[in-house]
Amino acid sequence: MDLCTYHSHCNFCDGKAPAEDFVRAAIEAGFHSYGISSHSPLPFETRWSLSKGNVEAYLMELKRLQEKYAGQIELYVGMEIDYLNDDWGPAVEYFQRMPLDYRIGSVHLLYDDKGEIVDVDVTADKFRRVVDKHFNGDLVRVVHLYYDRLMRMVELGGFDIVGHADKMH
């Protein structure tokens, strides 16, 4: 089998272990290549994304691992970049200047009727509560908002992989 993945998160964001643990597990499982793609910084702090202050440490650690495990696995440095709007997403200069091997463009957040940012990457039960509270129970509208954001991100580009485009399903 030709095992690889490029969408994984370590403890620099919401992953549960250090990046090196994932790399060692991938080697043991027979992966030929592996990419670590922590959730990018956002213009506000969250419990699940990389902070701007940790970007340099993240990049340095992954470069160290690339060197350490060279010859054992092809290790790629990525980032899952949230598209919020035309000023914050994979195509903006901040993310384009980062020395990444690849970028995943994703939508996890939507703006509600009040212009507040709402996390829609949650469990089914919590998602229903989010739809009821922030979108007046209009699930069809939320699905359309999600795909509108996703399509706008695609139009702007700046990424190599679309992250979980089926999230709404």
C-alpha positions in Angstrom: 0.0 0.0 0.0 1.0 3.6 -0.7 0.3 5.2 2.7 0.4 9.0 3.1 -1.6 11.8 4.7 -1.1 15.5 4.6 -3.8 16.7 7.0 -2.7 16.1 10.6 -2.5 18.3 13.7 0.1 18.1 16.5 0.2 19.8 19.9 1.1 23.2 18.3 -2.7 23.5 17.8 -5.4 21.0 18.7 -3.5 17.8 18.2 -3.0 15.6 21.2 0.8 14.8 20.9 4.1 16.3 19.7 4.8 16.2 16.0 7.6 13.8 16.5 5.2 11.2 17.9 3.1 11.4 14.8 6.2 11.1 12.6 7.4 8.0 14.4 4.0 6.4 14.3 3.8 7.1 10.6 7.1 5.4 10.0 6.1 2.4 12.1 2.9 2.1 10.1 4.8 2.1 6.8 3.9 5.6 5.5 6.1 6.7 2.7 5.2 10.4 3.3 3.5 12.4 6.0 2.5 16.0 6.3 1.8 18.0 9.5 -0.6 20.8 9.0 -1.4 22.6 12.2 -4.3 25.0 12.2 -3.0 28.4 11.2 -3.0 31.5 13.4 -6.2 33.5 13.3 -6.6 37.3 13.9 -7.8 36.3 17.4 -6.9 33.6 19.9 -8.6 30.2 19.9 -8.0 27.0 21.9 -7.5 25.1 18.6 -5.2 27.1 16.4 -1.5 27.9 16.4 -0.8 31.3 17.9 1.2 33.8 15.9 3.9 33.7 18.5 4.5 30.0 18.0 4.7 30.0 14.2 8.5 30.2 14.2 8.9 27.4 16.8 6.5 25.3 14.7 8.4 25.8 11.5 11.8 25.2 13.2 10.5 22.0 14.9 9.2 20.5 11.6 12.4 21.4 9.8 14.3 19.6 12.6 12.1 16.6 12.1 12.6 16.6 8.3 16.3 16.5 8.8 16.2 13.9 11.6 14.0 11.5 9.7 15.3 12.1 6.2 15.7 8.8 4.4 13.0 7.2 6.6 10.0 9.2 5.4 9.2 12.2 3.2 8.0 14.7 5.8 6.2 17.8 4.6 5.6 21.1 6.5 2.1 22.4 6.0 -0.5 24.5 7.6 -4.3 24.4 7.5 -5.3 28.0 6.9 -8.8 29.2 7.7 -10.5 31.4 5.2 -12.5 34.1 7.1 -12.8 36.7 4.4 -10.8 38.3 1.6 -8.4 39.8 4.3 -7.7 36.5 6.1 -7.2 33.3 4.2 -4.6 31.2 2.3 -4.1 33.8 -0.4 -3.0 36.6 1.9 0.6 37.6 1.9 1.2 36.6 5.5 0.6 33.0 4.7 2.1 33.1 1.2 5.5 34.3 2.7 5.6 31.3 5.1 8.2 28.7 4.1 5.6 25.9 3.8 5.7 22.8 1.5 1.9 23.0 1.1 -1.2 24.9 2.3 -4.6 23.5 3.1 -7.4 26.0 2.7 -10.4 25.3 5.0 -13.6 26.9 6.3 -14.3 26.3 10.0 -15.9 29.6 10.9 -18.9 31.6 9.5 -20.2 35.1 10.2 -23.7 35.2 11.8 -26.4 37.8 11.3 -24.7 40.1 13.8 -21.3 39.8 12.1 -20.0 37.6 14.9 -17.6 34.8 14.0 -19.2 31.4 14.8 -17.4 28.0 14.9 -19.3 25.5 12.8 -16.6 22.7 13.1 -18.3 21.2 16.1 -20.3 18.0 17.1 -23.7 17.5 15.6 -25.5 18.4 18.8 -23.6 21.6 19.2 -23.9 22.4 15.5 -27.7 22.3 15.9 -27.5 24.7 18.8 -25.2 27.0 16.8 -27.7 27.0 13.9 -30.6 27.7 16.2 -28.9 30.5 18.2 -26.9 32.3 15.5 -28.8 31.6 12.3 -32.5 31.4 13.5 -32.6 27.7 12.9 -32.1 28.1 9.1 -29.9 25.1 8.3 -30.2 25.5 4.5 -28.9 29.1 4.9 -25.9 27.9 6.9 -25.1 25.3 4.3 -25.2 28.0 1.6 -23.1 30.3 3.7 -20.5 27.6 4.2 -20.3 26.7 0.5 -20.3 30.4 -0.5 -17.2 30.9 1.8 -15.6 27.8 0.5 -16.1 28.9 -3.2 -14.8 32.4 -2.5 -11.7 30.8 -0.9 -11.3 28.7 -4.1 -11.6 31.8 -6.3 -8.8 33.5 -4.4 -6.5 30.5 -4.3 -3.3 30.4 -2.4 -3.6 26.8 -1.3 -2.7 23.3 -2.5 -5.4 21.2 -0.9 -9.1 22.0 0.0 -9.7 20.9 3.5 -12.7 18.8 4.3 -15.0 20.3 1.6 -17.7 18.0 2.8 -17.8 19.3 6.4 -21.4 20.3 6.1 -22.4 16.8 5.3 
